[in-house]
């Protein structure tokens, strides 16, 4: 039977809806005595479901008129819609009875598509278009890599979260969204080409494991949808659960759905059955009532974050993340230090790995063999700067072979070591800028000038993030000593 769905902005009307006058719809078409739905609420909206018959619409109109008479309020039918579900004859006559506008499925309601195929790629088009609009404005601005990372985390990643919590994302759409994020992160001004220096899988690992803390969309989508499985097993009396259980049936003491009829029951099965299989392997105490307990959290409650970690197969690593992200340095400098730790900045050896023919020599010491570790640690020019630092602090230091090892052993705990912890990022940042100035602008500074720049830069950074202030470079050096 064809249905009409009436959207009315009057929540109080639901109290007047009587089942014998308004038919509603049966959740299970195979069972006439199944749960019937006549109306629903969301925020200040009322959804009334009735058959496409004039008598039902007259009954509904009578209920609305009684409401107006009792409350003294007037219903604005101009803000209501009659939404057709299936083929309906005499649409104009039916609409004239109630007086509202007519609409048809598919349509958008509360930002979500209604009546569209839930696996369709087209329902994701608004998300893609919104991302592209945001990116079009951002690309016109000169943003550092640290600034781009902040925008992705704060804005771009959150645009799709609402849809990801309700729909299973097609892999092609997930790859398209991730490509937009990748291209923006590594892009330049406008559509300028830039190399993607670190692969996306590494970027999507947690900061503690050497990544940038972004999320892979498909595991994140599965983790968000897994929340509904947990709620289905625990929220026994909620109305949405009753509707789904009536439609598809339950197994295992009401904790799990049966196989759905047709193609609409697999949303809770498929790849998500691994979640329930994991839960049922856990032991329960016989003296307590049966309940599901999530062993990945101390509270026993399900957390999307812990399920995402399981799905993304994240392993513990010994990455020196605190020496990069917990130092009080500008975000763009921390991002650069992260690239140095991975050995991915575009030194001559990395350019040659990308099949770019270029003379293999160091722009700083004018000798062959420029690599990340050579440029930042072992070049004569770099050694002068490191030696100055060690003399200032009055310590002896054996320089490790790699920047990765240096960052591992450099950090000291406590606010008293604010200056010390910022030194590697500041020194390597200035070395890289000096190297690029020599490579692209044919201009170089003496090491004494760069030493003074290093001290002044450290003074400015420390003054910006703390109450420490120094009247001169000499006062800064005395404080270090």
Secondary structure as UniProt FT lines:
FT   STRAND          3..8
FT   HELIX           11..16
FT   TURN            19..21
FT   STRAND          25..26
FT   TURN            29..30
FT   TURN            32..33
FT   STRAND          36..37
FT   STRAND          39..42
FT   TURN            43..44
FT   STRAND          45..51
FT   HELIX           54..71
FT   HELIX           77..79
FT   STRAND          81..85
FT   HELIX           91..98
FT   STRAND          101..104
FT   STRAND          107..109
FT   TURN            110..111
FT   STRAND          112..114
FT   TURN            118..119
FT   HELIX           121..124
FT   HELIX           125..138
FT   TURN            139..140
FT   HELIX           145..151
FT   HELIX           152..156
FT   TURN            157..160
FT   HELIX           161..164
FT   TURN            165..166
FT   HELIX           171..186
FT   TURN            190..191
FT   HELIX           200..203
FT   HELIX           207..209
FT   HELIX           217..234
FT   TURN            236..237
FT   HELIX           239..248
FT   STRAND          250..251
FT   TURN            252..255
FT   STRAND          256..257
FT   TURN            262..263
FT   HELIX           266..268
FT   HELIX           270..272
FT   HELIX           273..280
FT   TURN            286..287
FT   TURN            295..296
FT   TURN            298..299
FT   HELIX           304..311
FT   TURN            312..313
FT   HELIX           322..325
FT   HELIX           331..342
FT   HELIX           348..353
FT   TURN            354..355
FT   TURN            363..365
FT   HELIX           372..373
FT   HELIX           374..378
FT   HELIX           380..393
FT   HELIX           403..410
FT   HELIX           415..417
FT   HELIX           418..440
FT   HELIX           447..465
FT   HELIX           473..480
//
